[in-house]
Amino acid sequence: MLPASRRRGLGACVTHALAANALANGARTVFLSATDADVARVYTRLGFRQIGTAMIADRPKGDHLPG
């Protein structure tokens, strides 16, 4: 998001609209993954609840697969 567009509620508005549309069209679950605690707080304000933590392992730079 562009810096000038931050902290205006645009992300929350879009997230709410997309989740509401999904639920209205038959989705039983809407799953989001927050990139950081600030984003998680936005999702919480919209009614989502945290049920777990996702972990990602990246290879260090220069680490190559054998072969």
Biopython code that builds the backbone (N, CA, C, O; Angstrom):
import numpy as np
from Bio.PDB.StructureBuilder import StructureBuilder

atoms = [
    (1, "MET", "N", (0.846, -1.172, 0.000)),
    (1, "MET", "CA", (0.000, 0.000, 0.000)),
    (1, "MET", "C", (0.892, 1.234, 0.000)),
    (1, "MET", "O", (1.931, 1.260, 0.659)),
    (2, "LEU", "N", (0.489, 2.231, -0.724)),
    (2, "LEU", "CA", (1.252, 3.471, -0.773)),
    (2, "LEU", "C", (1.185, 4.187, 0.574)),
    (2, "LEU", "O", (0.148, 4.167, 1.237)),
    (3, "PRO", "N", (2.283, 4.817, 0.978)),
    (3, "PRO", "CA", (2.299, 5.506, 2.272)),
    (3, "PRO", "C", (1.145, 6.504, 2.439)),
    (3, "PRO", "O", (0.591, 6.625, 3.532)),
    (4, "ALA", "N", (0.780, 7.216, 1.372)),
    (4, "ALA", "CA", (-0.298, 8.202, 1.472)),
    (4, "ALA", "C", (-1.655, 7.563, 1.733)),
    (4, "ALA", "O", (-2.584, 8.234, 2.183)),
    (5, "SER", "N", (-1.773, 6.267, 1.453)),
    (5, "SER", "CA", (-3.047, 5.569, 1.636)),
    (5, "SER", "C", (-3.137, 4.844, 2.970)),
    (5, "SER", "O", (-4.187, 4.293, 3.302)),
    (6, "ARG", "N", (-2.067, 4.835, 3.730)),
    (6, "ARG", "CA", (-2.048, 4.095, 4.992)),
    (6, "ARG", "C", (-2.830, 4.822, 6.077)),
    (6, "ARG", "O", (-2.997, 6.041, 6.054)),
    (7, "ARG", "N", (-3.306, 4.016, 7.036)),
    (7, "ARG", "CA", (-3.978, 4.519, 8.235)),
    (7, "ARG", "C", (-5.254, 5.301, 7.918)),
    (7, "ARG", "O", (-5.605, 6.247, 8.623)),
    (8, "ARG", "N", (-5.938, 4.896, 6.855)),
    (8, "ARG", "CA", (-7.208, 5.525, 6.492)),
    (8, "ARG", "C", (-8.346, 4.523, 6.523)),
    (8, "ARG", "O", (-9.487, 4.868, 6.214)),
    (9, "GLY", "N", (-8.043, 3.272, 6.896)),
    (9, "GLY", "CA", (-9.080, 2.260, 6.984)),
    (9, "GLY", "C", (-9.405, 1.581, 5.673)),
    (9, "GLY", "O", (-10.363, 0.811, 5.596)),
    (10, "LEU", "N", (-8.623, 1.852, 4.634)),
    (10, "LEU", "CA", (-8.923, 1.279, 3.322)),
    (10, "LEU", "C", (-8.739, -0.235, 3.308)),
    (10, "LEU", "O", (-9.574, -0.961, 2.769)),
    (11, "GLY", "N", (-7.652, -0.705, 3.899)),
    (11, "GLY", "CA", (-7.416, -2.148, 3.948)),
    (11, "GLY", "C", (-8.506, -2.867, 4.727)),
    (11, "GLY", "O", (-8.970, -3.933, 4.320)),
    (12, "ALA", "N", (-8.914, -2.280, 5.851)),
    (12, "ALA", "CA", (-9.984, -2.872, 6.653)),
    (12, "ALA", "C", (-11.288, -2.901, 5.872)),
    (12, "ALA", "O", (-12.026, -3.885, 5.927)),
    (13, "CYS", "N", (-11.570, -1.843, 5.155)),
    (13, "CYS", "CA", (-12.808, -1.767, 4.372)),
    (13, "CYS", "C", (-12.832, -2.830, 3.277)),
    (13, "CYS", "O", (-13.838, -3.514, 3.090)),
    (14, "VAL", "N", (-11.732, -2.963, 2.563)),
    (14, "VAL", "CA", (-11.657, -3.964, 1.495)),
    (14, "VAL", "C", (-11.737, -5.376, 2.073)),
    (14, "VAL", "O", (-12.446, -6.232, 1.543)),
    (15, "THR", "N", (-11.003, -5.613, 3.167)),
    (15, "THR", "CA", (-11.026, -6.935, 3.803)),
    (15, "THR", "C", (-12.431, -7.286, 4.254)),
    (15, "THR", "O", (-12.889, -8.408, 4.038)),
    (16, "HIS", "N", (-13.115, -6.348, 4.873)),
    (16, "HIS", "CA", (-14.494, -6.578, 5.329)),
    (16, "HIS", "C", (-15.403, -6.906, 4.154)),
    (16, "HIS", "O", (-16.191, -7.850, 4.217)),
    (17, "ALA", "N", (-15.295, -6.128, 3.083)),
    (17, "ALA", "CA", (-16.160, -6.350, 1.916)),
    (17, "ALA", "C", (-15.906, -7.720, 1.284)),
    (17, "ALA", "O", (-16.852, -8.417, 0.917)),
    (18, "LEU", "N", (-14.644, -8.106, 1.157)),
    (18, "LEU", "CA", (-14.332, -9.403, 0.553)),
    (18, "LEU", "C", (-14.799, -10.563, 1.429)),
    (18, "LEU", "O", (-15.337, -11.546, 0.920)),
    (19, "ALA", "N", (-14.597, -10.454, 2.736)),
    (19, "ALA", "CA", (-15.036, -11.517, 3.645)),
    (19, "ALA", "C", (-16.556, -11.618, 3.649)),
    (19, "ALA", "O", (-17.102, -12.721, 3.611)),
    (20, "ALA", "N", (-17.245, -10.482, 3.694)),
    (20, "ALA", "CA", (-18.714, -10.482, 3.686)),
    (20, "ALA", "C", (-19.244, -11.093, 2.392)),
    (20, "ALA", "O", (-20.213, -11.852, 2.413)),
    (21, "ASN", "N", (-18.616, -10.768, 1.275)),
    (21, "ASN", "CA", (-19.035, -11.319, -0.010)),
    (21, "ASN", "C", (-18.826, -12.825, -0.050)),
    (21, "ASN", "O", (-19.687, -13.565, -0.527)),
    (22, "ALA", "N", (-17.678, -13.277, 0.452)),
    (22, "ALA", "CA", (-17.407, -14.718, 0.469)),
    (22, "ALA", "C", (-18.443, -15.454, 1.306)),
    (22, "ALA", "O", (-18.960, -16.489, 0.886)),
    (23, "LEU", "N", (-18.745, -14.931, 2.476)),
    (23, "LEU", "CA", (-19.731, -15.576, 3.347)),
    (23, "LEU", "C", (-21.127, -15.546, 2.736)),
    (23, "LEU", "O", (-21.873, -16.520, 2.837)),
    (24, "ALA", "N", (-21.480, -14.437, 2.107)),
    (24, "ALA", "CA", (-22.793, -14.316, 1.470)),
    (24, "ALA", "C", (-22.944, -15.276, 0.288)),
    (24, "ALA", "O", (-24.058, -15.632, -0.095)),
    (25, "ASN", "N", (-21.826, -15.683, -0.276)),
    (25, "ASN", "CA", (-21.855, -16.581, -1.423)),
    (25, "ASN", "C", (-21.520, -18.024, -1.072)),
    (25, "ASN", "O", (-21.122, -18.809, -1.933)),
    (26, "GLY", "N", (-21.687, -18.365, 0.203)),
    (26, "GLY", "CA", (-21.598, -19.754, 0.598)),
    (26, "GLY", "C", (-20.331, -20.216, 1.292)),
    (26, "GLY", "O", (-20.262, -21.357, 1.748)),
    (27, "ALA", "N", (-19.332, -19.360, 1.383)),
    (27, "ALA", "CA", (-18.121, -19.777, 2.100)),
    (27, "ALA", "C", (-18.468, -19.997, 3.569)),
    (27, "ALA", "O", (-19.200, -19.210, 4.169)),
    (28, "ARG", "N", (-17.941, -21.060, 4.131)),
    (28, "ARG", "CA", (-18.188, -21.339, 5.548)),
    (28, "ARG", "C", (-17.058, -20.815, 6.416)),
    (28, "ARG", "O", (-17.245, -20.578, 7.610)),
    (29, "THR", "N", (-15.892, -20.635, 5.824)),
    (29, "THR", "CA", (-14.722, -20.177, 6.554)),
    (29, "THR", "C", (-13.970, -19.155, 5.719)),
    (29, "THR", "O", (-13.804, -19.333, 4.513)),
    (30, "VAL", "N", (-13.520, -18.097, 6.353)),
    (30, "VAL", "CA", (-12.632, -17.124, 5.711)),
    (30, "VAL", "C", (-11.344, -17.132, 6.516)),
    (30, "VAL", "O", (-11.350, -16.867, 7.718)),
    (31, "PHE", "N", (-10.246, -17.436, 5.851)),
    (31, "PHE", "CA", (-8.947, -17.586, 6.490)),
    (31, "PHE", "C", (-8.042, -16.452, 6.041)),
    (31, "PHE", "O", (-7.904, -16.197, 4.845)),
    (32, "LEU", "N", (-7.429, -15.777, 6.992)),
    (32, "LEU", "CA", (-6.474, -14.711, 6.690)),
    (32, "LEU", "C", (-5.156, -15.020, 7.378)),
    (32, "LEU", "O", (-5.128, -15.685, 8.413)),
    (33, "SER", "N", (-4.079, -14.541, 6.806)),
    (33, "SER", "CA", (-2.765, -14.682, 7.411)),
    (33, "SER", "C", (-2.163, -13.291, 7.556)),
    (33, "SER", "O", (-1.894, -12.621, 6.559)),
    (34, "ALA", "N", (-1.956, -12.862, 8.776)),
    (34, "ALA", "CA", (-1.417, -11.529, 9.037)),
    (34, "ALA", "C", (0.098, -11.527, 8.902)),
    (34, "ALA", "O", (0.777, -12.444, 9.365)),
    (35, "THR", "N", (0.617, -10.491, 8.265)),
    (35, "THR", "CA", (2.065, -10.379, 8.091)),
    (35, "THR", "C", (2.770, -9.864, 9.337)),
    (35, "THR", "O", (3.974, -10.064, 9.502)),
    (36, "ASP", "N", (2.023, -9.203, 10.213)),
    (36, "ASP", "CA", (2.617, -8.702, 11.455)),
    (36, "ASP", "C", (1.503, -8.401, 12.460)),
    (36, "ASP", "O", (0.320, -8.562, 12.157)),
    (37, "ALA", "N", (1.891, -7.968, 13.646)),
    (37, "ALA", "CA", (0.923, -7.733, 14.721)),
    (37, "ALA", "C", (-0.037, -6.594, 14.395)),
    (37, "ALA", "O", (-1.198, -6.639, 14.800)),
    (38, "ASP", "N", (0.421, -5.582, 13.677)),
    (38, "ASP", "CA", (-0.463, -4.467, 13.307)),
    (38, "ASP", "C", (-1.594, -4.952, 12.401)),
    (38, "ASP", "O", (-2.751, -4.577, 12.591)),
    (39, "VAL", "N", (-1.263, -5.771, 11.436)),
    (39, "VAL", "CA", (-2.281, -6.325, 10.531)),
    (39, "VAL", "C", (-3.226, -7.242, 11.308)),
    (39, "VAL", "O", (-4.435, -7.230, 11.077)),
    (40, "ALA", "N", (-2.679, -8.032, 12.221)),
    (40, "ALA", "CA", (-3.516, -8.922, 13.037)),
    (40, "ALA", "C", (-4.529, -8.122, 13.845)),
    (40, "ALA", "O", (-5.664, -8.567, 14.018)),
    (41, "ARG", "N", (-4.143, -6.958, 14.338)),
    (41, "ARG", "CA", (-5.084, -6.109, 15.093)),
    (41, "ARG", "C", (-6.222, -5.623, 14.200)),
    (41, "ARG", "O", (-7.367, -5.547, 14.646)),
    (42, "VAL", "N", (-5.923, -5.297, 12.957)),
    (42, "VAL", "CA", (-6.982, -4.888, 12.020)),
    (42, "VAL", "C", (-7.969, -6.034, 11.838)),
    (42, "VAL", "O", (-9.181, -5.830, 11.898)),
    (43, "TYR", "N", (-7.448, -7.243, 11.615)),
    (43, "TYR", "CA", (-8.318, -8.395, 11.426)),
    (43, "TYR", "C", (-9.153, -8.664, 12.677)),
    (43, "TYR", "O", (-10.325, -9.026, 12.572)),
    (44, "THR", "N", (-8.568, -8.493, 13.844)),
    (44, "THR", "CA", (-9.308, -8.687, 15.096)),
    (44, "THR", "C", (-10.454, -7.683, 15.200)),
    (44, "THR", "O", (-11.560, -8.041, 15.604)),
    (45, "ARG", "N", (-10.191, -6.436, 14.837)),
    (45, "ARG", "CA", (-11.254, -5.412, 14.876)),
    (45, "ARG", "C", (-12.404, -5.754, 13.937)),
    (45, "ARG", "O", (-13.538, -5.333, 14.165)),
    (46, "LEU", "N", (-12.120, -6.515, 12.883)),
    (46, "LEU", "CA", (-13.158, -6.905, 11.924)),
    (46, "LEU", "C", (-13.923, -8.149, 12.350)),
    (46, "LEU", "O", (-14.869, -8.562, 11.679)),
    (47, "GLY", "N", (-13.508, -8.752, 13.480)),
    (47, "GLY", "CA", (-14.235, -9.908, 13.995)),
    (47, "GLY", "C", (-13.528, -11.239, 13.813)),
    (47, "GLY", "O", (-14.045, -12.276, 14.230)),
    (48, "PHE", "N", (-12.358, -11.225, 13.200)),
    (48, "PHE", "CA", (-11.593, -12.462, 13.067)),
    (48, "PHE", "C", (-10.946, -12.785, 14.404)),
    (48, "PHE", "O", (-10.743, -11.901, 15.237)),
    (49, "ARG", "N", (-10.624, -14.065, 14.604)),
    (49, "ARG", "CA", (-9.936, -14.464, 15.830)),
    (49, "ARG", "C", (-8.730, -15.312, 15.470)),
    (49, "ARG", "O", (-8.746, -16.060, 14.492)),
    (50, "GLN", "N", (-7.699, -15.185, 16.266)),
    (50, "GLN", "CA", (-6.484, -15.949, 16.020)),
    (50, "GLN", "C", (-6.679, -17.378, 16.497)),
    (50, "GLN", "O", (-7.126, -17.618, 17.619)),
    (51, "ILE", "N", (-6.335, -18.328, 15.624)),
    (51, "ILE", "CA", (-6.459, -19.735, 16.012)),
    (51, "ILE", "C", (-5.128, -20.466, 15.920)),
    (51, "ILE", "O", (-5.048, -21.638, 16.290)),
    (52, "GLY", "N", (-4.087, -19.808, 15.440)),
    (52, "GLY", "CA", (-2.791, -20.468, 15.323)),
    (52, "GLY", "C", (-1.738, -19.515, 14.802)),
    (52, "GLY", "O", (-1.993, -18.331, 14.581)),
    (53, "THR", "N", (-0.565, -20.051, 14.615)),
    (53, "THR", "CA", (0.549, -19.290, 14.081)),
    (53, "THR", "C", (1.152, -20.067, 12.927)),
    (53, "THR", "O", (1.370, -21.274, 13.031)),
    (54, "ALA", "N", (1.416, -19.388, 11.845)),
    (54, "ALA", "CA", (2.053, -20.016, 10.691)),
    (54, "ALA", "C", (3.548, -19.714, 10.728)),
    (54, "ALA", "O", (3.965, -18.611, 11.081)),
    (55, "MET", "N", (4.329, -20.693, 10.365)),
    (55, "MET", "CA", (5.775, -20.527, 10.339)),
    (55, "MET", "C", (6.276, -20.848, 8.933)),
    (55, "MET", "O", (5.770, -21.760, 8.280)),
    (56, "ILE", "N", (7.259, -20.105, 8.482)),
    (56, "ILE", "CA", (7.845, -20.324, 7.166)),
    (56, "ILE", "C", (9.359, -20.417, 7.333)),
    (56, "ILE", "O", (9.966, -19.594, 8.018)),
    (57, "ALA", "N", (9.957, -21.414, 6.711)),
    (57, "ALA", "CA", (11.411, -21.553, 6.733)),
    (57, "ALA", "C", (11.944, -21.220, 5.345)),
    (57, "ALA", "O", (11.517, -21.808, 4.352)),
    (58, "ASP", "N", (12.860, -20.292, 5.282)),
    (58, "ASP", "CA", (13.522, -19.933, 4.029)),
    (58, "ASP", "C", (14.957, -20.436, 4.068)),
    (58, "ASP", "O", (15.579, -20.510, 5.127)),
    (59, "ARG", "N", (15.465, -20.776, 2.900)),
    (59, "ARG", "CA", (16.878, -21.167, 2.803)),
    (59, "ARG", "C", (17.733, -19.901, 2.917)),
    (59, "ARG", "O", (17.396, -18.873, 2.329)),
    (60, "PRO", "N", (18.811, -19.967, 3.653)),
    (60, "PRO", "CA", (19.739, -18.843, 3.690)),
    (60, "PRO", "C", (20.321, -18.607, 2.305)),
    (60, "PRO", "O", (20.456, -19.543, 1.517)),
    (61, "LYS", "N", (20.666, -17.360, 2.007)),
    (61, "LYS", "CA", (21.285, -17.047, 0.712)),
    (61, "LYS", "C", (22.554, -17.852, 0.548)),
    (61, "LYS", "O", (23.322, -18.016, 1.497)),
    (62, "GLY", "N", (22.774, -18.351, -0.648)),
    (62, "GLY", "CA", (23.971, -19.116, -0.930)),
    (62, "GLY", "C", (23.854, -20.594, -0.586)),
    (62, "GLY", "O", (24.745, -21.379, -0.907)),
    (63, "ASP", "N", (22.751, -20.979, 0.069)),
    (63, "ASP", "CA", (22.539, -22.384, 0.404)),
    (63, "ASP", "C", (21.903, -23.065, -0.801)),
    (63, "ASP", "O", (20.771, -22.748, -1.168)),
    (64, "HIS", "N", (22.613, -23.985, -1.407)),
    (64, "HIS", "CA", (22.125, -24.646, -2.617)),
    (64, "HIS", "C", (21.797, -26.094, -2.341)),
    (64, "HIS", "O", (22.386, -26.726, -1.464)),
    (65, "LEU", "N", (20.854, -26.611, -3.097)),
    (65, "LEU", "CA", (20.508, -28.024, -2.976)),
    (65, "LEU", "C", (21.660, -28.870, -3.518)),
    (65, "LEU", "O", (22.327, -28.466, -4.471)),
    (66, "PRO", "N", (21.896, -30.027, -2.927)),
    (66, "PRO", "CA", (22.956, -30.895, -3.453)),
    (66, "PRO", "C", (22.604, -31.406, -4.839)),
    (66, "PRO", "O", (21.434, -31.532, -5.199)),
    (67, "GLY", "N", (23.646, -31.699, -5.609)),
    (67, "GLY", "CA", (23.441, -32.324, -6.903)),
    (67, "GLY", "C", (23.567, -31.374, -7.991)),
    (67, "GLY", "O", (23.422, -31.745, -9.155)),
]
sb = StructureBuilder()
sb.init_structure("model")
sb.init_model(0)
sb.init_chain("A")
sb.init_seg("    ")
for serial, (resi, resn, name, xyz) in enumerate(atoms, 1):
    if name == "N":
        sb.init_residue(resn, " ", resi, " ")
    sb.init_atom(name, np.array(xyz, "f"), 0.0, 1.0, " ", f" {name:<3s}", serial, name[0])
structure = sb.get_structure()
